[in-house]
Amino acid sequence: MFAWRDAGNRLDILNLSFGYDGIIDDYPAAGLRASLPEVIATLGQADAAEKTILVWAAGNMNGDRCEAGVPNCVNGEVDAVSVGVSPGLAAHAPELRGHSVAVAALRPDDGAIADFSNRCGIAAPFCIAAPGEDVALAYFGPRDSEAGVQGFSRGSGTSYAAPMVAGGLAIMKQLFRDQLSNEDLVSRLFATADRTGIYADREIYGQGRMDLGAATSPVGVLDVPLATGLASRAHASAGSTGLRLGAAFGDGLAAAFDGDELMALDDHGAPFWYEMGDFAATTEGPSMSARLRTFLGPGTGGLTAGGGSGGMPGVLGTTAGIVRMPTAAGNGHLALAEGAVQVGALERGGVSATAFTTGPWRPAMPATGAAVAWRPGSLPVGFSAGWISERETMLGSLGTGAFGSLSAGTAFFGFDGGVDFGGWNLGAAGEFGVVNPAAAGGLIQEITPLATSTFALHASRAFARAGSLSFSLSQPLRVENGWAALTAPSARTKAGAVLYRSFRADLAPGERQLDLAAQWNRALPLGELRLGAVWSHWPGHREALGSQAAALAGWRWVF
C-alpha cells in the first residue's frame, strides 16, 4: 500500500482494520519490535516527506467470551481496557506517533462507548471515539433469506467508526486546501475533539469524541498575517478588519476585490479564506434625512442647490461657525469637514478666507483645513480653492484591522456662477480635486494620487402668483481615477510559511451618480410650502443600487 503511486501522488489516509488476539497491554514493546520489525518500520515511514495517516479500528473484543486464565478475562468475558495490537502500536513505538489514530465506537442512543468496543486505555493519547453502532452503510447483496438484493444495510463495529474519522480527515484536508500537513490534521482532530461530560474519561474515550464541526471551524481568534517592509510578520484581528468607504469611491474598490480572497489563521495555524469584498462596506447613497435637511433648509434653492463651493461665500462671510454643506448629497470637498468649527473668516474686496478643524468633536474622522473664495464684483462667476487634511481617513474612508490606517491631503479648486435668461436664473458649480493619500500598517502598500470631481447645473424661476420653480442636475463627489496596490495573505505552506499575493485595485467607481431634482416653493401668510422630487441614477456611484426616486413635501416657518 505504501508503494502505491498515481501520477506522483501517494496515499494520504489509510483506513485499516486488522485483528490480533488480545489487547496492546498483553504485548511488551520489546516483543513487538522483535516480532514485527518490518511492519513497525514500514508504518513509521521514516523516509517519507509526508507521512500517510493511519486510521485503525480499535477492536471489538469487549464482552467476548473467554476462559479463565486468559489475560483480561473477567467473569468469562474480555474486559478490553485498551485497543488491539495494531491500533495500539503507537503506545510502544514512538515513530508511529503523530500519524496513527485508533478509533473506538460510540452507540447512537446516548453517545456512550459501545458495549463491544475496545476502550482506548494506554493508547489514549492516540485514540479518539466516533459513531460505530447501527451505522447506515452501502451494501449490495441478499437480505437474510429474502429474495432479491438491497442497496443498503446497517452494521456495528469499530470498523465502521474508523471510516468516520478517515472521512473526517479527508474533509479537513480538502477544506484547508492541502495546506496543513497530515500530522497537523491529526493534531487538529485531537485538539478539537469533545472532551466534555463522559468524554473526559481518557481511559475510555482517549482524546474524546470526534467533533468535525469544531475541527473545520476557526479555533480562537482569527488573525490576518501582514507582510511588512521589514519582512517581519505582524498580525491583525480578522474580526476588527474592515474598510468603510466614503461615498466618493462608490463601488470601485468592491468591484476590484471581486474574486479576491483574504486568508486568516486561527490559534492552531489553520487557514480560512474570506472574500475581500465582504470586508469593504460601501455607502448606500444619500440618506433621506440629508435630503430633508436640504429640502427644508434656508433659501429657495432647496434640492436644486449646486456644488459645495457654491455655498462657500455664505459660509465664509461669518467670523465663526460650523461648516455645513448646502446639498443633500454633500457635493463638495468641504463635506469631508462637515461639522467642523471654522474661525477667522474674512471678506474684503470679494475675497473670503477661513480655517476649520473638527477638533475633539469628531475624533474618529478628524479633518483640518483652510479655504479661500474670490468673487469679482464685475463678473457673474466666483472661484474657490482649499486644502483639507484628513488624519485618520481618506475621502471619508476608514480602515481598521488588516487594512491599517489611512490618511489624505486634498487640494481642490472650484467655480460657481449664474446668469439671468428669459426670466430664469441659470447657474453652474463645480470642483476638481487632487488627493495625496497614504496607507500604513496594513494590506495596502501604495495608493496613487486620486483625481476627484463634483458639479451641479441648476435653473430657477420665480412667478408672481405661483411661487418659484427650480430644477437641478448634479453629481456628488466622485473619484475619477487612481489605484491602490495591495499585498494579501493567500496561502500557507505545510511548514507554516505564509504566502502572499500582490494585486492592483482600481479605486474609481464603475458608475456615476446623477441627481435630477425639481422643487416648487410657495410663500404662505405663515411660512412656506415646499414640494419636491428627486431621481438618482446609480446612487452612491454604485451599480447594484439601480435608480432611486423620492418625493418630498414640507412646510418651513422661520421664527
C-alpha positions as CSV (number, residue, x, y, z in Angstrom):
1,M,0.0,0.0,0.0
2,F,2.8,2.4,0.8
3,A,4.4,1.7,-2.5
4,W,1.3,2.8,-4.4
5,R,1.6,5.9,-6.6
6,D,-0.7,7.7,-9.0
7,A,0.8,10.4,-11.2
8,G,3.3,11.2,-8.5
9,N,0.7,11.2,-5.7
10,R,0.7,8.8,-2.8
11,L,-1.8,7.8,-0.2
12,D,-2.6,10.4,2.4
13,I,-5.0,8.4,4.6
14,L,-5.3,4.7,5.1
15,N,-8.4,3.2,6.8
16,L,-7.3,-0.1,8.5
17,S,-9.0,-3.0,10.3
18,F,-6.7,-5.7,11.4
19,G,-7.2,-8.3,14.2
20,Y,-4.8,-9.9,16.6
21,D,-5.7,-11.8,19.7
22,G,-5.6,-9.8,22.9
23,I,-5.1,-6.1,23.5
24,I,-2.0,-4.0,23.3
25,D,-1.5,-4.3,27.1
26,D,-0.7,-8.0,26.6
27,Y,2.3,-7.4,24.3
28,P,5.5,-5.9,25.7
29,A,7.3,-3.3,23.5
30,A,10.4,-5.5,23.1
31,G,8.4,-8.5,22.0
32,L,6.5,-6.4,19.4
33,R,9.7,-5.0,17.9
34,A,11.3,-8.5,17.8
35,S,8.2,-10.0,16.1
36,L,7.2,-7.1,13.8
37,P,10.3,-5.1,12.9
38,E,9.5,-4.6,9.2
39,V,5.9,-3.8,10.0
40,I,6.8,-1.1,12.5
41,A,9.5,0.3,10.3
42,T,7.1,0.5,7.3
43,L,4.3,2.1,9.4
44,G,6.9,4.6,10.8
45,Q,7.7,5.9,7.3
46,A,11.0,7.4,8.4
47,D,12.0,8.5,4.9
48,A,8.6,9.9,3.8
49,A,8.4,13.7,3.4
50,E,4.7,13.5,4.2
51,K,3.6,10.5,6.3
52,T,0.4,8.7,5.5
53,I,-2.2,8.9,8.3
54,L,-3.1,5.5,9.7
55,V,-6.6,5.2,11.0
56,W,-7.2,2.0,12.9
57,A,-10.3,0.2,14.1
58,A,-9.7,-0.1,17.9
59,G,-11.2,-3.6,18.0
60,N,-14.5,-5.3,19.1
61,M,-13.3,-7.6,21.8
62,N,-15.0,-6.2,24.8
63,G,-17.5,-8.6,26.2
64,D,-16.3,-11.6,24.1
65,R,-16.5,-14.9,25.9
66,C,-13.2,-16.1,27.3
67,E,-11.7,-18.8,29.5
68,A,-10.3,-18.3,33.0
69,G,-6.6,-17.6,32.9
70,V,-6.7,-15.6,29.7
71,P,-5.4,-12.1,30.2
72,N,-8.2,-9.5,30.8
73,C,-10.8,-12.2,31.2
74,V,-13.2,-11.2,33.9
75,N,-16.1,-13.4,34.8
76,G,-15.8,-15.2,31.5
77,E,-15.8,-12.0,29.4
78,V,-13.0,-10.0,27.9
79,D,-12.5,-6.6,29.6
80,A,-11.0,-4.8,26.7
81,V,-9.4,-1.9,28.6
82,S,-7.2,-1.0,25.7
83,V,-7.2,-1.1,21.9
84,G,-6.0,-4.0,19.9
85,V,-2.4,-4.6,18.8
86,S,-2.2,-2.8,15.5
87,P,-4.1,0.4,16.7
88,G,-2.1,0.3,19.9
89,L,1.4,0.1,18.3
90,A,1.9,3.8,18.8
91,A,1.9,3.3,22.5
92,H,5.1,1.3,22.2
93,A,6.6,2.7,19.0
94,P,7.3,6.5,19.2
95,E,7.9,6.6,15.4
96,L,4.2,6.0,14.8
97,R,3.0,8.9,17.0
98,G,1.6,11.9,15.2
99,H,0.2,10.0,12.2
100,S,-1.5,7.0,13.9
101,V,-5.1,7.2,15.1
102,A,-7.1,4.4,16.9
103,V,-10.8,4.7,16.8
104,A,-13.3,3.4,19.4
105,A,-17.0,3.1,18.6
106,L,-19.9,5.0,20.1
107,R,-23.5,3.9,20.3
108,P,-26.3,6.1,18.8
109,D,-28.8,6.4,21.6
110,D,-26.7,8.2,24.3
111,G,-23.3,8.6,22.5
112,A,-21.5,6.4,25.1
113,I,-19.0,3.8,24.3
114,A,-20.5,0.8,22.5
115,D,-20.6,-2.4,24.6
116,F,-18.5,-4.3,22.1
117,S,-15.8,-1.6,21.5
118,N,-12.3,-1.8,22.9
119,R,-11.5,1.1,25.2
120,C,-8.6,3.5,24.4
121,G,-6.5,2.5,27.5
122,I,-2.8,3.0,27.2
123,A,-3.2,4.3,23.7
124,A,-5.4,7.2,24.9
125,P,-3.0,9.9,23.5
126,F,-3.5,8.4,20.0
127,C,-7.1,7.4,20.3
128,I,-10.5,9.0,19.6
129,A,-14.1,7.9,19.5
130,A,-16.7,8.1,16.7
131,P,-20.1,6.6,15.9
132,G,-19.8,2.9,15.2
133,E,-23.0,1.2,16.2
134,D,-26.1,0.7,14.0
135,V,-24.4,2.7,11.2
136,A,-26.1,3.0,7.9
137,L,-23.9,1.7,5.1
138,A,-23.8,0.8,1.5
139,Y,-24.5,-2.8,0.8
140,F,-25.2,-4.9,-2.3
141,G,-26.4,-8.4,-1.8
142,P,-29.2,-10.7,-0.4
143,R,-31.0,-9.7,2.7
144,D,-31.3,-12.6,5.1
145,S,-33.5,-15.3,3.5
146,E,-35.5,-12.8,1.4
147,A,-35.3,-12.9,-2.4
148,G,-33.5,-10.2,-4.3
149,V,-30.9,-7.7,-3.2
150,Q,-30.7,-4.5,-1.2
151,G,-28.5,-1.4,-1.6
152,F,-28.1,-0.5,2.0
153,S,-27.8,-2.1,5.4
154,R,-26.7,-1.4,8.9
155,G,-23.6,-2.5,10.7
156,S,-21.9,-2.2,14.1
157,G,-18.2,-2.3,14.9
158,T,-15.1,-0.2,15.3
159,S,-14.5,-1.0,11.6
160,Y,-17.5,1.4,10.9
161,A,-16.2,4.0,13.4
162,A,-12.8,4.2,11.8
163,P,-14.1,5.3,8.4
164,M,-15.9,8.2,10.2
165,V,-12.6,9.5,11.3
166,A,-10.8,8.7,8.0
167,G,-13.5,10.6,6.1
168,G,-13.4,13.5,8.6
169,L,-9.7,13.8,8.0
170,A,-10.3,13.8,4.2
171,I,-12.8,16.6,4.6
172,M,-10.4,18.6,6.7
173,K,-7.6,18.0,4.1
174,Q,-9.9,19.4,1.3
175,L,-11.2,22.3,3.4
176,F,-7.8,23.5,4.2
177,R,-6.7,23.1,0.6
178,D,-4.0,20.6,1.5
179,Q,-2.0,23.4,3.2
180,L,-1.9,21.5,6.6
181,S,0.5,18.6,6.9
182,N,-1.0,15.2,7.6
183,E,0.4,15.3,11.2
184,D,-1.2,18.8,11.6
185,L,-4.5,17.3,10.6
186,V,-4.3,14.6,13.2
187,S,-3.2,17.1,15.8
188,R,-6.2,19.4,15.0
189,L,-8.5,16.4,15.0
190,F,-7.4,15.6,18.6
191,A,-7.3,19.2,19.8
192,T,-10.9,19.9,18.7
193,A,-12.4,16.7,20.0
194,D,-15.3,16.9,22.5
195,R,-13.9,16.3,26.0
196,T,-16.9,17.4,28.0
197,G,-19.1,15.1,30.2
198,I,-18.4,11.4,29.8
199,Y,-15.8,12.1,27.1
200,A,-13.4,13.5,29.7
201,D,-12.6,9.9,30.7
202,R,-9.4,9.4,28.8
203,E,-9.1,5.7,29.7
204,I,-12.3,5.0,27.7
205,Y,-12.5,7.8,25.1
206,G,-8.9,8.9,24.7
207,Q,-8.9,12.4,23.1
208,G,-12.7,12.5,23.3
209,R,-15.5,12.3,20.7
210,M,-14.6,13.5,17.2
211,D,-16.2,16.9,16.5
212,L,-15.9,17.5,12.8
213,G,-17.8,20.8,13.1
214,A,-15.2,22.1,15.6
215,A,-12.3,20.7,13.5
216,T,-13.5,22.6,10.4
217,S,-14.2,25.9,12.2
218,P,-11.8,28.5,13.4
219,V,-10.3,27.9,16.9
220,G,-9.7,31.0,19.0
221,V,-9.1,34.4,17.3
222,L,-8.6,34.6,13.6
223,D,-5.5,36.7,12.7
224,V,-4.6,38.1,9.3
225,P,-0.8,37.8,8.8
226,L,0.7,41.0,7.3
227,A,3.9,41.3,5.3
228,T,5.7,44.5,6.2
229,G,8.6,46.3,4.6
230,L,11.0,44.8,7.2
231,A,10.0,41.3,6.2
232,S,8.7,40.7,9.7
233,R,5.2,39.4,10.2
234,A,2.6,41.4,12.1
235,H,-0.9,40.3,12.6
236,A,-4.3,41.9,12.7
237,S,-7.5,40.5,14.0
238,A,-9.8,39.4,11.2
239,G,-12.8,40.4,13.4
240,S,-11.6,44.0,13.6
241,T,-10.7,44.2,9.9
242,G,-12.8,46.4,7.7
243,L,-12.8,49.2,5.1
244,R,-15.6,51.7,5.4
245,L,-15.6,53.5,2.0
246,G,-16.5,57.1,1.6
247,A,-19.3,57.9,-0.9
248,A,-16.8,59.2,-3.5
249,F,-15.4,55.7,-4.1
250,G,-18.8,54.1,-4.9
251,D,-18.4,50.5,-5.9
252,G,-14.9,50.9,-7.3
253,L,-12.9,49.1,-4.7
254,A,-15.7,46.5,-4.0
255,A,-15.6,45.6,-7.7
256,A,-11.8,45.5,-7.7
257,F,-12.0,43.0,-4.8
258,D,-14.4,40.7,-6.7
259,G,-13.0,37.2,-6.6
260,D,-10.0,38.1,-4.4
261,E,-9.6,36.3,-1.1
262,L,-8.1,37.1,2.3
263,M,-6.5,34.3,4.3
264,A,-6.7,34.3,8.1
265,L,-5.1,31.9,10.6
266,D,-6.7,30.5,13.7
267,D,-4.9,29.8,17.0
268,H,-3.7,26.5,15.6
269,G,-2.4,28.0,12.4
270,A,-5.2,26.6,10.2
271,P,-6.1,28.7,7.2
272,F,-9.5,30.1,6.5
273,W,-10.4,32.2,3.4
274,Y,-12.9,35.0,3.1
275,E,-14.0,37.2,0.2
276,M,-12.2,40.5,0.4
277,G,-15.3,42.3,-0.8
278,D,-17.0,41.2,2.4
279,F,-14.7,43.5,4.4
280,A,-15.5,46.6,2.4
281,A,-18.7,48.5,3.3
282,T,-19.8,50.9,0.7
283,T,-22.1,54.0,1.1
284,E,-25.7,53.3,0.2
285,G,-26.2,56.8,-1.3
286,P,-27.8,60.0,0.1
287,S,-29.9,59.4,3.1
288,M,-33.4,60.7,3.4
289,S,-32.6,62.7,6.5
290,A,-29.9,64.5,4.4
291,R,-32.4,65.2,1.7
292,L,-34.9,66.6,4.1
293,R,-32.3,68.8,5.8
294,T,-31.6,70.4,2.4
295,F,-35.2,70.4,1.3
296,L,-36.2,72.5,4.3
297,G,-33.0,74.5,4.5
298,P,-32.7,78.2,4.2
299,G,-33.2,79.9,0.8
300,T,-35.4,78.8,-2.1
301,G,-32.7,76.6,-3.8
302,G,-33.6,73.6,-1.7
303,L,-32.8,70.4,-3.7
304,T,-31.5,72.4,-6.6
305,A,-28.5,73.8,-4.8
306,G,-25.3,73.4,-6.6
307,G,-21.8,72.1,-5.6
308,G,-20.3,72.5,-2.2
309,S,-18.3,75.5,-3.3
310,G,-21.5,77.2,-4.3
311,G,-22.3,77.8,-0.7
312,M,-18.9,78.9,0.3
313,P,-19.3,82.7,0.2
314,G,-22.2,82.5,2.6
315,V,-20.2,80.2,4.9
316,L,-17.1,82.3,4.7
317,G,-18.8,85.6,5.3
318,T,-19.0,84.9,9.1
319,T,-16.3,85.2,11.6
320,A,-17.1,81.8,13.3
321,G,-19.5,79.0,12.8
322,I,-19.9,75.4,11.7
323,V,-19.1,74.0,8.3
324,R,-22.4,72.8,6.8
325,M,-22.9,71.6,3.2
326,P,-25.8,73.1,1.3
327,T,-26.7,70.0,-0.6
328,A,-28.2,66.6,0.4
329,A,-25.6,64.6,-1.3
330,G,-22.7,66.6,0.2
331,N,-21.4,67.5,-3.3
332,G,-18.3,69.5,-2.4
333,H,-14.9,68.6,-0.9
334,L,-15.9,70.6,2.2
335,A,-18.3,67.8,3.0
336,L,-15.2,66.0,4.3
337,A,-15.1,68.6,7.1
338,E,-18.8,68.5,7.8
339,G,-19.4,69.7,11.3
340,A,-16.0,71.3,11.7
341,V,-15.6,74.6,13.6
342,Q,-14.4,77.4,11.4
343,V,-12.8,80.6,12.6
344,G,-11.1,83.8,11.3
345,A,-13.3,84.2,8.3
346,L,-12.7,87.5,6.3
347,E,-14.4,89.2,3.4
348,R,-12.6,92.1,1.7
349,G,-12.7,93.0,-2.0
350,G,-14.6,89.9,-2.9
351,V,-12.1,87.6,-1.2
352,S,-13.2,85.4,1.7
353,A,-11.0,83.0,3.7
354,T,-11.5,80.6,6.6
355,A,-9.7,77.9,8.6
356,F,-11.5,75.0,10.1
357,T,-11.0,71.9,12.2
358,T,-13.2,69.2,13.6
359,G,-11.1,69.2,16.8
360,P,-12.5,67.0,19.6
361,W,-16.0,67.0,18.1
362,R,-15.3,64.3,15.6
363,P,-12.3,62.2,17.0
364,A,-12.9,59.2,14.7
365,M,-12.6,61.3,11.5
366,P,-10.5,64.4,12.3
367,A,-10.1,67.0,9.5
368,T,-8.4,70.3,9.3
369,G,-8.0,72.8,6.5
370,A,-8.4,76.2,5.0
371,A,-10.3,77.6,2.0
372,V,-10.4,80.9,0.1
373,A,-13.1,82.2,-2.3
374,W,-13.0,85.1,-4.7
375,R,-16.0,86.6,-6.4
376,P,-15.1,89.6,-8.5
377,G,-17.9,92.2,-8.3
378,S,-17.9,92.7,-12.1
379,L,-18.2,89.0,-13.1
380,P,-21.1,86.6,-12.6
381,V,-18.7,83.9,-11.6
382,G,-16.7,83.1,-8.4
383,F,-13.7,80.9,-7.7
384,S,-12.6,79.0,-4.7
385,A,-9.7,76.8,-3.6
386,G,-8.8,75.0,-0.4
387,W,-6.8,72.3,1.3
388,I,-8.2,69.6,3.6
389,S,-6.0,67.3,5.8
390,E,-7.6,64.1,7.0
391,R,-5.5,62.4,9.7
392,E,-7.5,59.1,10.1
393,T,-9.5,58.9,6.9
394,M,-9.1,59.2,3.1
395,L,-12.0,61.0,1.4
396,G,-14.1,59.8,4.3
397,S,-12.9,56.2,4.1
398,L,-11.8,54.5,7.3
399,G,-9.5,51.4,7.5
400,T,-9.3,49.1,10.5
401,G,-7.5,45.9,11.4
402,A,-5.7,44.4,8.5
403,F,-6.4,47.4,6.3
404,G,-4.2,49.6,8.6
405,S,-4.6,53.3,8.8
406,L,-5.5,55.8,6.1
407,S,-4.9,59.5,5.7
408,A,-5.0,62.0,3.0
409,G,-4.4,65.6,2.0
410,T,-6.8,67.1,-0.6
411,A,-6.3,70.2,-2.7
412,F,-9.4,71.4,-4.6
413,F,-10.3,74.2,-7.0
414,G,-13.9,75.3,-7.7
415,F,-16.1,77.7,-9.5
416,D,-19.7,78.8,-9.3
417,G,-21.8,81.4,-11.1
418,G,-25.1,82.2,-12.7
419,V,-26.9,84.4,-15.2
420,D,-30.4,85.5,-15.9
421,F,-32.0,84.5,-19.1
422,G,-35.7,84.8,-20.1
423,G,-36.8,85.2,-16.5
424,W,-34.8,82.1,-15.4
425,N,-31.8,82.2,-13.2
426,L,-29.3,79.7,-14.7
427,G,-26.3,78.6,-12.6
428,A,-23.4,76.1,-12.6
429,A,-20.9,75.0,-10.0
430,G,-18.1,72.5,-10.0
431,E,-15.0,71.4,-8.1
432,F,-11.9,69.4,-9.1
433,G,-9.5,67.9,-6.6
434,V,-6.2,66.1,-6.2
435,V,-5.9,63.8,-3.3
436,N,-2.5,62.6,-1.9
437,P,-3.4,59.6,0.2
438,A,-1.3,57.5,2.5
439,A,-1.7,54.0,4.0
440,A,0.3,52.4,6.7
441,G,0.4,49.1,8.7
442,G,-1.9,47.1,6.6
443,L,-2.6,45.3,3.3
444,I,-2.5,48.5,1.3
445,Q,1.1,49.0,0.2
446,E,0.6,52.0,-2.1
447,I,-2.1,54.4,-3.2
448,T,-1.6,56.7,-6.2
449,P,-2.8,60.3,-6.2
450,L,-6.5,60.5,-6.8
451,A,-8.5,62.9,-9.1
452,T,-11.9,63.9,-7.9
453,S,-14.8,65.9,-9.3
454,T,-18.3,67.2,-8.5
455,F,-20.6,69.5,-10.4
456,A,-24.2,70.9,-10.5
457,L,-26.3,72.7,-13.0
458,H,-29.5,74.4,-11.8
459,A,-32.2,76.7,-13.1
460,S,-34.9,78.6,-11.1
461,R,-37.6,81.0,-11.8
462,A,-40.0,83.0,-9.6
463,F,-43.6,83.5,-10.6
464,A,-45.6,86.5,-9.4
465,R,-48.5,84.5,-8.1
466,A,-47.4,80.8,-8.3
467,G,-44.3,80.8,-6.1
468,S,-41.0,79.6,-7.5
469,L,-39.8,76.6,-9.5
470,S,-36.3,75.1,-9.7
471,F,-34.6,72.2,-11.4
472,S,-31.1,70.8,-11.0
473,L,-28.7,68.2,-12.3
474,S,-25.8,67.3,-10.1
475,Q,-23.1,64.8,-9.4
476,P,-21.8,64.3,-5.9
477,L,-18.1,64.0,-5.1
478,R,-16.6,61.1,-7.1
479,V,-13.1,59.6,-7.6
480,E,-12.3,59.8,-11.3
481,N,-9.0,57.8,-11.3
482,G,-6.4,56.3,-9.1
483,W,-5.4,52.8,-7.9
484,A,-4.1,51.0,-4.8
485,A,-1.5,48.2,-4.6
486,L,-2.3,45.5,-2.0
487,T,-0.4,42.5,-0.7
488,A,-2.7,40.0,0.9
489,P,-2.0,36.6,2.5
490,S,-3.4,33.9,0.2
491,A,-2.0,30.6,1.3
492,R,0.4,28.8,3.7
493,T,2.9,26.0,3.2
494,K,2.8,22.8,5.2
495,A,5.8,24.1,7.1
496,G,3.8,27.1,8.2
497,A,5.2,29.8,5.9
498,V,2.7,32.4,4.7
499,L,2.4,33.1,1.0
500,Y,1.3,36.4,-0.3
501,R,-0.4,37.7,-3.4
502,S,0.1,41.2,-4.7
503,F,-2.5,42.9,-7.0
504,R,-3.7,46.3,-8.0
505,A,-7.2,47.6,-7.4
506,D,-8.8,50.4,-9.4
507,L,-10.4,52.9,-7.0
508,A,-12.7,54.7,-9.5
509,P,-16.3,53.5,-9.3
510,G,-17.8,51.9,-12.4
511,E,-20.9,54.1,-12.4
512,R,-21.6,57.8,-11.8
513,Q,-24.3,59.1,-9.6
514,L,-26.5,61.8,-11.2
515,D,-29.3,63.5,-9.3
516,L,-32.1,65.2,-11.2
517,A,-34.3,67.3,-8.9
518,A,-37.3,69.6,-9.1
519,Q,-38.8,71.8,-6.4
520,W,-41.7,74.2,-6.1
521,N,-41.9,76.7,-3.2
522,R,-45.0,78.8,-2.4
523,A,-44.9,81.6,0.2
524,L,-47.9,81.5,2.6
525,P,-49.1,84.0,5.1
526,L,-47.3,81.9,7.7
527,G,-44.2,80.1,6.4
528,E,-43.6,78.5,3.1
529,L,-45.0,75.4,1.4
530,R,-42.5,73.2,-0.4
531,L,-43.0,70.3,-2.8
532,G,-40.1,68.4,-4.4
533,A,-38.9,65.3,-6.1
534,V,-35.5,63.8,-6.8
535,W,-34.4,61.0,-9.0
536,S,-31.0,59.5,-8.5
537,H,-29.2,57.4,-11.2
538,W,-26.7,55.0,-9.7
539,P,-26.9,56.4,-6.2
540,G,-23.7,56.2,-4.3
541,H,-21.9,55.6,-7.6
542,R,-23.0,52.0,-7.3
543,E,-24.5,49.8,-10.0
544,A,-26.1,47.4,-7.5
545,L,-28.4,50.1,-6.2
546,G,-30.1,50.9,-9.5
547,S,-32.1,54.1,-9.6
548,Q,-34.0,55.7,-6.7
549,A,-36.7,58.2,-6.6
550,A,-38.2,60.2,-3.7
551,A,-41.0,62.7,-3.3
552,L,-40.9,65.3,-0.5
553,A,-43.4,67.8,0.9
554,G,-42.8,70.2,3.7
555,W,-43.7,73.5,5.4
556,R,-41.0,75.8,6.5
557,W,-41.6,78.5,9.1
558,V,-38.8,80.7,10.5
559,F,-39.4,82.3,13.9
